[in-house]
Structures are given as structure tokens and as C-alpha cells.
Amino acid sequence: MKEIILLKDGEIVLKGLNRRSFEDVLKKNIKFAIKGTGRYEVTSAQSTIYVRPMSGDCDLDEAFERAKRVFGVVALCKAAVCEEKTMDSVLATAPVYLEKQLKAVKTFKVEAKRSDKQFPLKSPEICRELGGKILEAFPHLKVDVRNPDLIVYVEIRDFGAYIHSNPEKGAGGIPVGTGGRAAILISGGIDSPVAAYMMAKRGIRLTAIHFASPPYTSRRAEEKVVKLLQKVSKYSGSMTMYTVPFTKLQEKIKNDCPEELFTIIMRRLMMQISEKIANDNDCQALITGESLGQVASQTIGALGCTDDATNMLVFRPLIGMDKQEIIDISYKIDTYETSIEPYEDCCTVFTPKHPRTRPVLKYVKEAQENAGFDELVTEALSDLKVTKISANDD
């Protein structure tokens, strides 16, 4: 019995005249996500993406799991393809294809969608005939139209007739690549991978920037960030990570700046360096994992001082979330256990005992200018480490 994957478009159906370009990107992203699981034909029609295996060695189960993580898909299912677009073929296919599920439940109902209006039976007639066939084949079942254990779906479309059960929830959002490019400042903590995921869900193509401070941070800390990005890339697609050598800059902050401003000046330098990397990679914005009030550097005053350091738009998708909400998403995308591995990132190096929660921008800028970081910033930018990240690398 032939089987395909049906993927339902999400909010891209609302894109009007731009809808076709969004669907083209979505199909491209699906092809990339299922690459290596076999050879498929990927087409679209009537707000549905069809993924058809073109050879007998396709791993449809693995392709399905990967497709669940593609942004732009609101729901998806594996479906049986009826040999013919006839009612007889529908009646022959459904009880066989859904046998295990029908045996495991007590109640069911049939829902039919007849996109091809040339099909001789209307939707209520399709439901009635198939429901009777299923009751004949599985006498233990009862029909429950309000709260069934299982829904049997029949889709009569232009290209054929399809049978499937309850669809699974997709990743939602809009296709990655339709929302522009942005650079995520990625640490080894819980927050920034979640911020990366959330902006990829809004169609952003990601570039990653990581700040390392050896010997204060270890090689394992950088490897941890790579692992986190590999998990994020299962949703966002491949990306490039730029590792910035930050040791000399942090040591100069410690030696030449007021202790209570260490973190603010560090964040300003990160923004300035990230802006240059972002511009070189055609990014239109920066992304951080900051949440208002979570730590001293994330108060309104501190964030204002940080934003002053860049002319680039800064996205903070976690800004109104509490820690538990962020942790819940990190569990969902499988980054939490990696994030809590005990390898410090540079944000925890030289943390002041009493950071300024209401810094005055004038004095922050004076302290930064008096210390003089330009040469070290130029040196750091000339010594970037470049790492290609892909979900298939883990």
C-alpha cells in the first residue's frame, strides 16, 4: 500500500499574493529537512504539501519526524494513497490501513473532505458508506460524532484519494528564510538557544555569534554551544557560528573599568562586535536571550545602555517571559539538558559582586571610552573562528 506525508500550511495561507513565494520556501525547507531519508517528490496544492516517496527504500518514519520540526507547517500526517479515486477503493483501503488503530479504540467517526467536486458522492455520503464498512469490519466499535477515540479522515483531492487518522501538530510559524537574517548572541545557557528557536519560528535565518574567554572558559564550553546549535538547527536549518576571542577584552574591562559596570560594558562590546559580524553576513538585526529583570544586566536601564552601543535592531523574544516558561520551551526543543552542563561561558567570568542595576549611560560611555577598547576589538574581529552548524552533525 502506497503511503505519503501530507503537511498542512499554517499562517502562510494568509499571505495573499505573496503566498506562492512562502510555499516555495517551505517546500525547499522540507526537502532539506528530509534529505538523507530517501528520494521524494515534494509538491503543493490546496494548502497542502505532498511528500511522495519515489523509491522503495525511503525511511518515511524518519522523514515524518524531521518534517514535524519544519516551521510553516501547522499539522501533518502519514496517509494511505487509494489505488483509484473511487468509493470502492476508499472502502477497501481504510479498514486495512487503519486496522491497528481501529482495533485499539472503542469509538470513531469519519470525516470527509471532497476538494474534487467531480467525485460522485458528497462528503456526508462518503462518511456514511465508510462508517458502515468500518462497523462491519470491526463490530466492537461504536460511532461517536462528538468525542470519538479516533477520527478516520478521507480526503478526495485532485490528485487522488487519501486515508489517514488524527494529524499531529506541526511546528507552526512561518518558513525559515522568509523573515530575513539576524545574528543570535549565543551562550551556553538556557535562554539564548530558546531565543534562537523563537526567532527562527518567525522566519529568521540565523547566524550565531559566541564569545569565548580561554583559559577562563574551556574548550568543552565551546563544544557545548555547538551541541546546542545543532539541536536548534533541527528547526532553523544550518547556520554559521562565529567564535569571538574575548579574553583580552574582558581582562581589560576588569583592570580599567569600575567594577559595578563590568557587565554593562561587556555587553556593549559584545553588541558592537556582533553588529560588525552581522553586517558582514547581511543580517538586519541582532537577537539576545535577555528577559526583563532576570539579572542585573537585564533591567530597563541596563538594556538601554546596551542598546545604545549598536545602531542595529535588537530582538529579545524572551523579554516578557519568566524562567519557567523559558525552561519549558528548552525541554520542548531538547536543549535544556545540554544547557545545564557545568561549563561556564564568558558572561559568568569576572561577574561583579554589586552590579549597577540603574546605570547612567553618560558614565558608562565615559568609562568605556577612557579604557579604550578599539584596538582589542579590531584584533578580536581579525581572529574569528568559523564553524558550520548542521542538525545532521550531532
C-alpha positions as a Markdown table, in Angstrom:
| # | Residue | x | y | z |
|---|---|---|---|---|
| 1 | Met | 0.0 | 0.0 | 0.0 |
| 2 | Lys | 1.4 | 3.4 | -1.0 |
| 3 | Glu | 1.9 | 5.9 | 1.7 |
| 4 | Ile | 2.7 | 9.6 | 1.6 |
| 5 | Ile | 3.1 | 12.5 | 4.0 |
| 6 | Leu | 0.5 | 15.3 | 3.9 |
| 7 | Leu | 1.6 | 18.6 | 5.5 |
| 8 | Lys | -1.0 | 21.4 | 6.1 |
| 9 | Asp | 0.1 | 25.0 | 5.6 |
| 10 | Gly | 0.0 | 27.3 | 8.6 |
| 11 | Glu | -0.4 | 31.0 | 8.6 |
| 12 | Ile | 1.2 | 31.3 | 5.1 |
| 13 | Val | -2.3 | 30.8 | 3.7 |
| 14 | Leu | -2.9 | 34.4 | 4.8 |
| 15 | Lys | -0.1 | 35.9 | 2.8 |
| 16 | Gly | -2.2 | 36.8 | -0.2 |
| 17 | Leu | -0.3 | 37.5 | -3.4 |
| 18 | Asn | 3.0 | 36.5 | -1.6 |
| 19 | Arg | 1.7 | 33.1 | -0.6 |
| 20 | Arg | 3.3 | 31.3 | -3.5 |
| 21 | Ser | 6.8 | 32.6 | -2.6 |
| 22 | Phe | 6.3 | 31.4 | 1.0 |
| 23 | Glu | 5.2 | 28.0 | -0.2 |
| 24 | Asp | 8.2 | 27.7 | -2.4 |
| 25 | Val | 10.5 | 28.4 | 0.6 |
| 26 | Leu | 8.5 | 25.9 | 2.7 |
| 27 | Lys | 9.0 | 23.2 | 0.1 |
| 28 | Lys | 12.7 | 23.9 | -0.1 |
| 29 | Asn | 13.0 | 23.7 | 3.7 |
| 30 | Ile | 11.1 | 20.4 | 3.8 |
| 31 | Lys | 13.4 | 18.9 | 1.1 |
| 32 | Phe | 16.4 | 20.0 | 3.2 |
| 33 | Ala | 15.0 | 18.6 | 6.4 |
| 34 | Ile | 14.2 | 15.1 | 5.0 |
| 35 | Lys | 17.5 | 14.9 | 3.0 |
| 36 | Gly | 19.2 | 11.6 | 3.5 |
| 37 | Thr | 16.0 | 9.6 | 4.3 |
| 38 | Gly | 15.3 | 8.7 | 0.6 |
| 39 | Arg | 14.1 | 10.3 | -2.7 |
| 40 | Tyr | 10.9 | 12.2 | -2.6 |
| 41 | Glu | 8.7 | 14.4 | -4.8 |
| 42 | Val | 7.5 | 17.5 | -2.9 |
| 43 | Thr | 4.6 | 19.4 | -4.4 |
| 44 | Ser | 1.9 | 21.7 | -3.1 |
| 45 | Ala | -1.8 | 22.2 | -3.9 |
| 46 | Gln | -4.9 | 23.4 | -1.9 |
| 47 | Ser | -3.0 | 24.5 | 1.2 |
| 48 | Thr | -1.3 | 21.1 | 1.5 |
| 49 | Ile | 2.3 | 19.9 | 0.8 |
| 50 | Tyr | 2.6 | 16.4 | -0.6 |
| 51 | Val | 5.7 | 14.4 | 0.2 |
| 52 | Arg | 5.7 | 11.3 | -2.1 |
| 53 | Pro | 8.3 | 8.6 | -1.8 |
| 54 | Met | 9.9 | 7.9 | -5.2 |
| 55 | Ser | 11.7 | 4.7 | -4.3 |
| 56 | Gly | 11.1 | 1.7 | -2.0 |
| 57 | Asp | 14.0 | 2.4 | 0.4 |
| 58 | Cys | 12.6 | 5.7 | 1.8 |
| 59 | Asp | 12.5 | 5.9 | 5.6 |
| 60 | Leu | 9.1 | 7.6 | 5.8 |
| 61 | Asp | 9.0 | 7.4 | 9.6 |
| 62 | Glu | 12.3 | 9.4 | 9.9 |
| 63 | Ala | 11.2 | 11.9 | 7.2 |
| 64 | Phe | 7.9 | 12.4 | 9.1 |
| 65 | Glu | 9.8 | 13.1 | 12.4 |
| 66 | Arg | 12.0 | 15.6 | 10.7 |
| 67 | Ala | 9.1 | 17.3 | 8.9 |
| 68 | Lys | 7.4 | 17.9 | 12.3 |
| 69 | Arg | 10.2 | 20.4 | 13.1 |
| 70 | Val | 9.8 | 22.4 | 9.9 |
| 71 | Phe | 8.4 | 25.9 | 10.6 |
| 72 | Gly | 5.4 | 26.8 | 8.4 |
| 73 | Val | 3.6 | 23.5 | 8.9 |
| 74 | Val | 0.6 | 23.6 | 11.2 |
| 75 | Ala | -0.3 | 19.9 | 11.1 |
| 76 | Leu | 0.9 | 16.7 | 9.3 |
| 77 | Cys | 0.1 | 13.1 | 8.9 |
| 78 | Lys | 1.0 | 9.9 | 7.1 |
| 79 | Ala | -1.7 | 8.8 | 4.7 |
| 80 | Ala | -2.5 | 5.9 | 2.5 |
| 81 | Val | -3.0 | 6.5 | -1.2 |
| 82 | Cys | -6.0 | 4.7 | -2.6 |
| 83 | Glu | -5.2 | 2.8 | -5.8 |
| 84 | Glu | -8.1 | 4.6 | -7.6 |
| 85 | Lys | -10.1 | 7.7 | -6.8 |
| 86 | Thr | -13.3 | 5.7 | -6.3 |
| 87 | Met | -15.5 | 4.9 | -3.4 |
| 88 | Asp | -14.7 | 1.2 | -3.8 |
| 89 | Ser | -11.0 | 1.9 | -3.4 |
| 90 | Val | -11.7 | 4.1 | -0.3 |
| 91 | Leu | -13.8 | 1.3 | 1.2 |
| 92 | Ala | -11.0 | -1.3 | 0.6 |
| 93 | Thr | -8.2 | 0.9 | 1.8 |
| 94 | Ala | -9.4 | 2.5 | 5.1 |
| 95 | Pro | -10.1 | -0.7 | 7.2 |
| 96 | Val | -6.7 | -2.2 | 6.2 |
| 97 | Tyr | -4.6 | 0.9 | 6.6 |
| 98 | Leu | -6.1 | 1.9 | 10.0 |
| 99 | Glu | -6.6 | -1.7 | 11.3 |
| 100 | Lys | -4.3 | -1.4 | 14.3 |
| 101 | Gln | -5.8 | 1.9 | 15.4 |
| 102 | Leu | -9.3 | 0.8 | 14.9 |
| 103 | Lys | -8.8 | -2.4 | 16.9 |
| 104 | Ala | -7.3 | -0.3 | 19.8 |
| 105 | Val | -10.3 | 2.1 | 20.2 |
| 106 | Lys | -13.9 | 1.9 | 21.2 |
| 107 | Thr | -15.4 | 4.8 | 19.3 |
| 108 | Phe | -14.8 | 6.5 | 16.0 |
| 109 | Lys | -16.2 | 8.8 | 13.4 |
| 110 | Val | -15.5 | 9.5 | 9.7 |
| 111 | Glu | -14.8 | 13.0 | 8.3 |
| 112 | Ala | -14.6 | 13.6 | 4.6 |
| 113 | Lys | -13.2 | 16.4 | 2.6 |
| 114 | Arg | -14.2 | 16.4 | -1.1 |
| 115 | Ser | -12.0 | 19.0 | -2.8 |
| 116 | Asp | -12.6 | 17.4 | -6.2 |
| 117 | Lys | -16.3 | 18.2 | -6.8 |
| 118 | Gln | -16.5 | 15.8 | -9.7 |
| 119 | Phe | -16.4 | 12.9 | -7.3 |
| 120 | Pro | -19.8 | 11.3 | -7.5 |
| 121 | Leu | -20.5 | 11.1 | -3.7 |
| 122 | Lys | -20.8 | 14.1 | -1.5 |
| 123 | Ser | -19.0 | 14.3 | 1.9 |
| 124 | Pro | -21.9 | 13.1 | 4.1 |
| 125 | Glu | -22.4 | 10.1 | 1.7 |
| 126 | Ile | -18.7 | 9.3 | 1.9 |
| 127 | Cys | -18.9 | 9.3 | 5.7 |
| 128 | Arg | -22.0 | 7.2 | 5.8 |
| 129 | Glu | -20.7 | 4.5 | 3.5 |
| 130 | Leu | -17.2 | 4.3 | 5.0 |
| 131 | Gly | -18.6 | 4.3 | 8.5 |
| 132 | Gly | -20.8 | 1.4 | 7.7 |
| 133 | Lys | -17.9 | -0.5 | 6.2 |
| 134 | Ile | -15.8 | 0.0 | 9.3 |
| 135 | Leu | -18.6 | -1.1 | 11.6 |
| 136 | Glu | -19.0 | -4.2 | 9.5 |
| 137 | Ala | -15.2 | -5.0 | 9.8 |
| 138 | Phe | -14.9 | -4.0 | 13.5 |
| 139 | Pro | -18.1 | -4.9 | 15.2 |
| 140 | His | -16.8 | -3.8 | 18.7 |
| 141 | Leu | -16.8 | -0.2 | 17.5 |
| 142 | Lys | -19.4 | 2.4 | 18.1 |
| 143 | Val | -19.9 | 5.8 | 16.3 |
| 144 | Asp | -19.4 | 8.9 | 18.4 |
| 145 | Val | -19.6 | 12.1 | 16.5 |
| 146 | Arg | -18.9 | 14.4 | 19.5 |
| 147 | Asn | -15.9 | 12.9 | 21.2 |
| 148 | Pro | -14.5 | 9.9 | 19.3 |
| 149 | Asp | -11.4 | 8.0 | 20.3 |
| 150 | Leu | -10.3 | 8.1 | 16.6 |
| 151 | Ile | -11.3 | 10.1 | 13.6 |
| 152 | Val | -10.9 | 8.5 | 10.2 |
| 153 | Tyr | -10.2 | 11.1 | 7.6 |
| 154 | Val | -11.0 | 10.7 | 3.9 |
| 155 | Glu | -9.6 | 13.4 | 1.5 |
| 156 | Ile | -10.8 | 13.4 | -2.1 |
| 157 | Arg | -8.4 | 15.7 | -3.9 |
| 158 | Asp | -7.5 | 16.5 | -7.5 |
| 159 | Phe | -4.5 | 14.1 | -7.4 |
| 160 | Gly | -6.1 | 11.2 | -5.7 |
| 161 | Ala | -7.9 | 9.8 | -2.6 |
| 162 | Tyr | -6.2 | 9.6 | 0.8 |
| 163 | Ile | -6.9 | 7.9 | 4.1 |
| 164 | His | -5.4 | 8.9 | 7.4 |
| 165 | Ser | -6.2 | 9.2 | 11.1 |
| 166 | Asn | -5.7 | 12.1 | 13.5 |
| 167 | Pro | -3.0 | 14.5 | 12.2 |
| 168 | Glu | -0.1 | 15.5 | 14.5 |
| 169 | Lys | 0.7 | 19.1 | 15.4 |
| 170 | Gly | 3.4 | 20.7 | 13.3 |
| 171 | Ala | 6.0 | 23.3 | 14.3 |
| 172 | Gly | 3.8 | 26.3 | 13.3 |
| 173 | Gly | 5.3 | 29.7 | 12.5 |
| 174 | Ile | 6.4 | 30.7 | 9.0 |
| 175 | Pro | 9.2 | 29.2 | 6.8 |
| 176 | Val | 12.7 | 30.0 | 7.8 |
| 177 | Gly | 14.2 | 32.3 | 5.3 |
| 178 | Thr | 11.0 | 34.4 | 4.7 |
| 179 | Gly | 11.7 | 36.8 | 7.6 |
| 180 | Gly | 15.2 | 38.0 | 6.8 |
| 181 | Arg | 18.5 | 37.3 | 8.5 |
| 182 | Ala | 19.6 | 38.0 | 12.1 |
| 183 | Ala | 22.5 | 37.2 | 14.3 |
| 184 | Ile | 21.9 | 35.4 | 17.6 |
| 185 | Leu | 24.3 | 36.1 | 20.5 |
| 186 | Ile | 24.6 | 32.5 | 21.8 |
| 187 | Ser | 25.9 | 31.4 | 25.2 |
| 188 | Gly | 25.9 | 28.1 | 26.8 |
| 189 | Gly | 22.9 | 28.9 | 29.0 |
| 190 | Ile | 19.2 | 28.1 | 28.8 |
| 191 | Asp | 17.9 | 31.4 | 27.4 |
| 192 | Ser | 19.8 | 32.1 | 24.1 |
| 193 | Pro | 19.0 | 28.8 | 22.4 |
| 194 | Val | 15.3 | 29.3 | 23.1 |
| 195 | Ala | 15.6 | 32.9 | 21.7 |
| 196 | Ala | 17.2 | 31.4 | 18.6 |
| 197 | Tyr | 14.4 | 28.9 | 18.2 |
| 198 | Met | 11.6 | 31.5 | 18.6 |
| 199 | Met | 13.0 | 33.9 | 16.0 |
| 200 | Ala | 13.6 | 31.0 | 13.6 |
| 201 | Lys | 9.9 | 30.2 | 14.0 |
| 202 | Arg | 9.2 | 33.7 | 12.7 |
| 203 | Gly | 11.1 | 33.0 | 9.5 |
| 204 | Ile | 14.5 | 34.3 | 10.5 |
| 205 | Arg | 17.6 | 32.7 | 9.0 |
| 206 | Leu | 20.2 | 32.6 | 11.8 |
| 207 | Thr | 23.9 | 33.4 | 12.1 |
| 208 | Ala | 25.4 | 32.6 | 15.5 |
| 209 | Ile | 28.0 | 34.6 | 17.5 |
| 210 | His | 29.7 | 33.1 | 20.5 |
| 211 | Phe | 32.2 | 34.8 | 22.8 |
| 212 | Ala | 34.9 | 32.6 | 24.3 |
| 213 | Ser | 37.4 | 33.6 | 27.0 |
| 214 | Pro | 40.1 | 30.9 | 27.3 |
| 215 | Pro | 41.6 | 29.9 | 29.7 |
| 216 | Tyr | 38.7 | 31.2 | 31.9 |
| 217 | Thr | 36.3 | 29.2 | 29.6 |
| 218 | Ser | 37.2 | 25.8 | 28.4 |
| 219 | Arg | 37.1 | 24.1 | 25.1 |
| 220 | Arg | 34.2 | 22.0 | 26.4 |
| 221 | Ala | 32.2 | 25.2 | 26.9 |
| 222 | Glu | 32.5 | 26.0 | 23.2 |
| 223 | Glu | 31.7 | 22.4 | 22.3 |
| 224 | Lys | 28.6 | 22.7 | 24.4 |
| 225 | Val | 27.4 | 25.7 | 22.4 |
| 226 | Val | 28.0 | 23.8 | 19.2 |
| 227 | Lys | 25.7 | 21.0 | 20.6 |
| 228 | Leu | 23.1 | 23.5 | 21.4 |
| 229 | Leu | 23.1 | 25.0 | 18.0 |
| 230 | Gln | 22.9 | 21.6 | 16.4 |
| 231 | Lys | 19.7 | 21.0 | 18.3 |
| 232 | Val | 18.4 | 24.4 | 17.3 |
| 233 | Ser | 19.3 | 23.7 | 13.7 |
| 234 | Lys | 16.8 | 20.8 | 13.6 |
| 235 | Tyr | 14.3 | 23.6 | 13.4 |
| 236 | Ser | 16.2 | 26.5 | 11.9 |
| 237 | Gly | 18.3 | 24.8 | 9.3 |
| 238 | Ser | 22.0 | 25.0 | 9.0 |
| 239 | Met | 23.9 | 28.1 | 10.1 |
| 240 | Thr | 27.4 | 29.5 | 10.7 |
| 241 | Met | 28.8 | 30.2 | 14.1 |
| 242 | Tyr | 31.5 | 32.8 | 14.7 |
| 243 | Thr | 33.5 | 32.4 | 17.9 |
| 244 | Val | 35.0 | 35.7 | 19.1 |
| 245 | Pro | 38.2 | 35.6 | 21.3 |
| 246 | Phe | 37.1 | 37.7 | 24.2 |
| 247 | Thr | 39.8 | 37.1 | 26.9 |
| 248 | Lys | 41.9 | 40.3 | 26.4 |
| 249 | Leu | 38.8 | 42.5 | 26.2 |
| 250 | Gln | 37.4 | 41.0 | 29.5 |
| 251 | Glu | 40.8 | 41.3 | 31.2 |
| 252 | Lys | 40.9 | 45.0 | 30.2 |
| 253 | Ile | 37.4 | 45.6 | 31.5 |
| 254 | Lys | 38.5 | 44.1 | 34.8 |
| 255 | Asn | 41.7 | 46.2 | 35.0 |
| 256 | Asp | 40.5 | 49.5 | 33.6 |
| 257 | Cys | 36.7 | 49.9 | 34.3 |
| 258 | Pro | 34.7 | 50.4 | 37.5 |
| 259 | Glu | 33.7 | 47.0 | 38.9 |
| 260 | Glu | 30.0 | 47.8 | 39.1 |
| 261 | Leu | 30.0 | 48.5 | 35.3 |
| 262 | Phe | 31.8 | 45.3 | 34.3 |
| 263 | Thr | 28.8 | 43.5 | 32.9 |
| 264 | Ile | 27.3 | 46.6 | 31.1 |
| 265 | Ile | 30.5 | 47.4 | 29.4 |
| 266 | Met | 31.0 | 43.8 | 28.4 |
| 267 | Arg | 27.5 | 43.6 | 26.9 |
| 268 | Arg | 28.1 | 46.9 | 25.0 |
| 269 | Leu | 31.3 | 45.5 | 23.5 |
| 270 | Met | 29.5 | 42.3 | 22.5 |
| 271 | Met | 26.9 | 44.3 | 20.7 |
| 272 | Gln | 29.5 | 46.4 | 18.9 |
| 273 | Ile | 31.4 | 43.3 | 17.8 |
| 274 | Ser | 28.3 | 41.4 | 16.9 |
| 275 | Glu | 27.0 | 44.3 | 14.8 |
| 276 | Lys | 30.1 | 44.2 | 12.6 |
| 277 | Ile | 29.8 | 40.4 | 12.2 |
| 278 | Ala | 26.1 | 40.8 | 11.4 |
| 279 | Asn | 26.7 | 43.4 | 8.8 |
| 280 | Asp | 29.3 | 41.2 | 7.1 |
| 281 | Asn | 26.7 | 38.4 | 6.9 |
| 282 | Asp | 23.8 | 40.6 | 5.6 |
| 283 | Cys | 21.9 | 40.4 | 8.9 |
| 284 | Gln | 19.4 | 43.1 | 9.6 |
| 285 | Ala | 19.1 | 42.5 | 13.4 |
| 286 | Leu | 20.7 | 41.1 | 16.5 |
| 287 | Ile | 18.9 | 38.6 | 18.8 |
| 288 | Thr | 19.6 | 38.1 | 22.5 |
| 289 | Gly | 18.1 | 35.8 | 25.2 |
| 290 | Glu | 17.5 | 38.6 | 27.7 |
| 291 | Ser | 14.4 | 38.6 | 29.9 |
| 292 | Leu | 13.4 | 41.8 | 31.7 |
| 293 | Gly | 14.6 | 41.8 | 35.3 |
| 294 | Gln | 16.1 | 38.3 | 35.3 |
| 295 | Val | 19.6 | 39.6 | 36.2 |
| 296 | Ala | 21.2 | 43.0 | 36.9 |
| 297 | Ser | 22.2 | 43.5 | 33.3 |
| 298 | Gln | 18.6 | 43.0 | 32.1 |
| 299 | Thr | 16.9 | 45.9 | 33.9 |
| 300 | Ile | 15.3 | 48.6 | 31.7 |
| 301 | Gly | 18.3 | 51.0 | 32.5 |
| 302 | Ala | 20.9 | 48.3 | 31.7 |
| 303 | Leu | 19.2 | 47.3 | 28.5 |
| 304 | Gly | 19.0 | 50.9 | 27.4 |
| 305 | Cys | 22.8 | 51.2 | 27.9 |
| 306 | Thr | 23.4 | 48.0 | 26.0 |
| 307 | Asp | 21.2 | 49.1 | 23.0 |
| 308 | Asp | 23.0 | 52.4 | 22.8 |
| 309 | Ala | 26.1 | 50.5 | 21.7 |
| 310 | Thr | 24.5 | 49.4 | 18.4 |
| 311 | Asn | 22.6 | 51.0 | 15.5 |
| 312 | Met | 21.1 | 47.7 | 14.7 |
| 313 | Leu | 17.6 | 46.5 | 15.6 |
| 314 | Val | 17.7 | 44.1 | 18.6 |
| 315 | Phe | 15.2 | 41.3 | 19.0 |
| 316 | Arg | 14.5 | 40.0 | 22.5 |
| 317 | Pro | 11.8 | 37.3 | 22.1 |
| 318 | Leu | 12.0 | 36.3 | 25.8 |
| 319 | Ile | 11.7 | 39.8 | 27.2 |
| 320 | Gly | 8.3 | 39.2 | 28.9 |
| 321 | Met | 8.8 | 35.6 | 29.9 |
| 322 | Asp | 9.6 | 34.1 | 33.3 |
| 323 | Lys | 12.3 | 31.5 | 33.8 |
| 324 | Gln | 9.9 | 28.6 | 33.9 |
| 325 | Glu | 8.3 | 29.5 | 30.6 |
| 326 | Ile | 11.8 | 29.6 | 29.0 |
| 327 | Ile | 12.7 | 26.2 | 30.6 |
| 328 | Asp | 9.5 | 24.7 | 29.3 |
| 329 | Ile | 10.4 | 25.6 | 25.7 |
| 330 | Ser | 14.0 | 24.4 | 26.3 |
| 331 | Tyr | 12.6 | 21.0 | 27.2 |
| 332 | Lys | 10.4 | 21.0 | 24.1 |
| 333 | Ile | 13.3 | 21.6 | 21.8 |
| 334 | Asp | 15.7 | 19.3 | 23.7 |
| 335 | Thr | 18.3 | 21.9 | 24.7 |
| 336 | Tyr | 17.7 | 22.0 | 28.5 |
| 337 | Glu | 19.9 | 19.1 | 29.5 |
| 338 | Thr | 22.8 | 20.4 | 27.4 |
| 339 | Ser | 22.3 | 24.0 | 28.7 |
| 340 | Ile | 22.8 | 22.9 | 32.3 |
| 341 | Glu | 26.1 | 21.0 | 31.7 |
| 342 | Pro | 28.6 | 22.6 | 34.1 |
| 343 | Tyr | 30.8 | 24.5 | 31.6 |
| 344 | Glu | 30.9 | 28.3 | 32.2 |
| 345 | Asp | 30.5 | 30.8 | 29.5 |
| 346 | Cys | 32.2 | 34.2 | 29.3 |
| 347 | Cys | 29.2 | 36.0 | 30.8 |
| 348 | Thr | 30.0 | 34.5 | 34.2 |
| 349 | Val | 33.7 | 35.5 | 34.1 |
| 350 | Phe | 34.6 | 38.5 | 36.3 |
| 351 | Thr | 31.0 | 39.0 | 37.5 |
| 352 | Pro | 30.9 | 42.0 | 39.8 |
| 353 | Lys | 29.8 | 41.5 | 43.4 |
| 354 | His | 27.4 | 44.5 | 43.2 |
| 355 | Pro | 26.5 | 45.3 | 39.6 |
| 356 | Arg | 24.8 | 48.6 | 38.8 |
| 357 | Thr | 21.1 | 47.9 | 38.1 |
| 358 | Arg | 20.4 | 51.6 | 37.2 |
| 359 | Pro | 23.5 | 52.6 | 35.2 |
| 360 | Val | 23.7 | 56.1 | 33.9 |
| 361 | Leu | 24.5 | 56.0 | 30.2 |
| 362 | Lys | 26.8 | 59.0 | 30.3 |
| 363 | Tyr | 29.1 | 57.4 | 32.9 |
| 364 | Val | 29.0 | 54.0 | 31.2 |
| 365 | Lys | 30.2 | 55.6 | 27.9 |
| 366 | Glu | 32.9 | 57.6 | 29.6 |
| 367 | Ala | 34.2 | 54.5 | 31.4 |
| 368 | Gln | 34.3 | 52.6 | 28.1 |
| 369 | Glu | 35.9 | 55.4 | 26.2 |
| 370 | Asn | 38.5 | 56.1 | 28.9 |
| 371 | Ala | 39.6 | 52.4 | 28.9 |
| 372 | Gly | 40.0 | 52.4 | 25.1 |
| 373 | Phe | 39.0 | 49.1 | 23.5 |
| 374 | Asp | 39.2 | 49.9 | 19.8 |
| 375 | Glu | 42.5 | 48.0 | 19.1 |
| 376 | Leu | 41.4 | 44.9 | 21.0 |
| 377 | Val | 38.0 | 44.9 | 19.2 |
| 378 | Thr | 39.8 | 45.1 | 15.8 |
| 379 | Glu | 42.1 | 42.3 | 17.0 |
| 380 | Ala | 39.2 | 40.1 | 18.1 |
| 381 | Leu | 37.4 | 40.6 | 14.7 |
| 382 | Ser | 40.5 | 39.6 | 12.8 |
| 383 | Asp | 40.8 | 36.3 | 14.7 |
| 384 | Leu | 37.3 | 34.9 | 14.5 |
| 385 | Lys | 36.8 | 31.1 | 14.4 |
| 386 | Val | 34.2 | 29.9 | 11.9 |
| 387 | Thr | 32.2 | 26.8 | 12.5 |
| 388 | Lys | 29.5 | 25.4 | 10.2 |
| 389 | Ile | 26.5 | 24.0 | 12.1 |
| 390 | Ser | 24.0 | 21.4 | 10.8 |
| 391 | Ala | 21.4 | 19.2 | 12.6 |
| 392 | Asn | 22.9 | 16.2 | 10.8 |
| 393 | Asp | 26.3 | 16.7 | 12.5 |
| 394 | Asp | 25.2 | 15.6 | 16.0 |
